[in-house]
Amino acid sequence: MNLNDIVLYAIIGVNALVSYKGLNDRAFFKKYEFHVGSIRAGEQYRMFTSAFLHADLMHFIFNMLTLYFFAPVVIAFLGPLTFLLVYFTSLIAGSLLTLYFHKDDYWYRAIGASGAVTGVLYSSILLDPNGTIYLYYFIELPAYVFGIGYMLYSIYGMKAKNDNIGHVAHFGGAIGGFAITLSREPHMLQDNTLMVILLVIPIAILFYLAKTNKI
């Protein structure tokens, strides 16, 4: 097993251990989830720890499978250290954007690695715009279609408000992954201009809906 594999499996392993503990220990889950009231009262660590908790097994599997499919591209192009920078910058960016959107919703709670994973997803699509993913192992989709669809579904989740998954974090994570990748590979702005524009569209839609109070 090489360093690239070790880094990826270590992140998946930490997510697995923390999620398992959270799903079997309600007090632990409550202590480390993203909760605006607690964060504003001084428990800022929740902005980090909540990204390792998951709502249920399917939530965990979906996030980790997405990470498993797209992380190798980022690692191959940027190396394991920059991959970690993408992952953790996206994690923090996701939490910061969530706090910005919900700063006055003291009851708001969220969990999940989705922000970090979405940052890796966006980075991967920028680096390899011709990449594909096999949905349910047999439906082949262009990676950018999956990525944009994932973001549009997040907008639906924000509007529906029927779970405690951190949908806003997806957008913060996307912005984080987008920014780190372009800062390291600025030629993408010229080489993959169309893909850059396509990936910006869901983010622009979110901010438009927020500005017009439609979300």
N, C-alpha and C positions, 0 to 999 in steps of 0.2 A: 504494500500500500504506500503510495507516494504522498508528498505533503499536500497536494491538491485534494486528494481524497480525504486525508485526515481532517483538513479544515472543514470541508463540507459535512462529513459525518459527525464531527464534533458539534457543529451547530444543530444538526438534526437531533443528536443525542441529548443535548441540553434542553431543547424544546420538548423532547419526549419525557425526560425526567421531571421537569417542572410541571408540564401539563398533567402527567399522571398524578403527581402529588396534589395538584390543585383540584383535579376531578374527584379525588378521594379524601380531601381534607377541606371542608367548606371554609373553615376559619383561615386557612392558608390562602385559599382563593380570594377571599374578601380582603385580606391584608395586602395582597400584591396586585389586584386588578386596577385598571385605570378608573379612578373615581374623582370627578372634578372637585367636589367638596373637600375631599381629603387632600388632594394635590394643592389646592389653594390654601389649605390649612398648614401646609409645610411638608407634606409627604411626597416630594417630587420624585423619589425613587420609583414610584408607581408608573411613571412615564416610561421607564425602562423595563421593569419587571413584568408589566402587563403584556409585553410582547412575547413572552414565553409561555403564557397561559392560553388555553383553548376551551371553547364552549363545550365541545364533545369530541368523540373520536373522529367523526367525519370532517369536522372543521380542521382538526390537526392533520389528518391524512391529505386533505386537499391542499393545505398550505405547504406541507413538506414535499408532496409530489411535485407541485409547481416549482419549488426551490430545487428539487433534485433534477428536474428537466432543464432548467434554465441556468443554474449556477455554474455548471461546467463550461458554458460558453464564456461567461464573464471571467472565470478563473483562467481559461486558456488564453484569452486576449489580454487581460490586465494583470494576471498573477494573483496568488492567494492573498497577499497583503492588501492590494487594492480592492479585491473582492470583499474582504472584511470591512474596508472603509466604506464601500458601497452599501453593504448590509446594515452596518450600525448607523451610518449617516441617514439612511432611509428610515430606519427604526425611529431615531430621534425626530426626524422631520415629520414623520407620521404622527407622533405624539404631540409635537408642537402645533401642527395644523389642527388636530383634534381639539386641543385645549383652546386654540383661537376661536374655532367655530362654536364651542360649547362652554366658553368661560363663565357664562352666567347661568348655565344649567347645572346647578350644584348636585343634582341627582344623577347626572349622566355617568354611565359606566360602560366600559368596553374592554375587550381583551383580544389577543391574537397577534401572530407574527405577520399578518397580512401587509402591514406597512413596509417592513423590511423586505418581504418576499416580492412585493410589487416593484420596489426599487430595483431589485435584481432582475425581475422580468423586463422592466423598461430598459435597463442597461444591456441586457442580452439582445433585445430586439434592435437597439441602436447599433450594436457591434456586429450582429449577424442578421440583417433585415430579410434575408432569404431563408431563414430558419423555419422549421415546421415542428408541430407537436401532434402527437396522436391522442386525440380525446377518446377516452374509454378504450384506449389501446388499438382502435381500428379506424377511427375517423380522423383523417389527416387534415390539419388546418395550418395555414400560414401562422407563424408565431404572432405577427402583428394583429391578426384578426382575433386571436385568443386574448391578447393583451387589451385591445380596445374594447372587446366585449366584456371582459372582466371589469373594466372601469365603468362602463355603462351600467352593468349590473350593480356596481357599488352605488351609483346614483339612485337606482331603484331601491336598494337597501336603506339608503339614507332617508328616502321619502317614506318608505313603508314603516320604518321604525318598529319592526316586529322581532328584533333579536338584539343581543348585546355585542355583536361583532363590530369591530372598529372600522366601519366603511370609510369614514373620513380619512383614516390613517392611510388607506390605499393611495389617496391622492398626494398626501404629504410624502409618502414613500416614493411614489413615482417621480415627484419633483426632485427628491434627494438623489435617486439613482440617475435621473436625467442629468442633473447638474454635475455630479462627480464624473460621469462618463464623458460628458462633453468637455469638462475641464481637462481630462486626461487625453482625450482624442478629439480635439477641436475641429479636425478636418472632416468629421462626420457632418458638420453643418453644411459643407459643400458636397461631400460625397453621397450623403443620404438625406438630402434636403426634404424630399417628399416624405420620408419616414419620420423625420423630425416634426414636420407639420402634422402628420396624421396622429402622432402620439400626443401632441399638444392639444388636439381638439377636445378630448374628454375633460381635460383639466380646465380648458376655457369654458366648456359647458357648465361645469360645477360652479365656477366663480360667477358666471352669468346668472345662474339660478339663485345663488346665494345673494348676489347684489340686488336681484329683483324680488327677494323674499319668497321664492317659489320652492325652496327646499329647507 
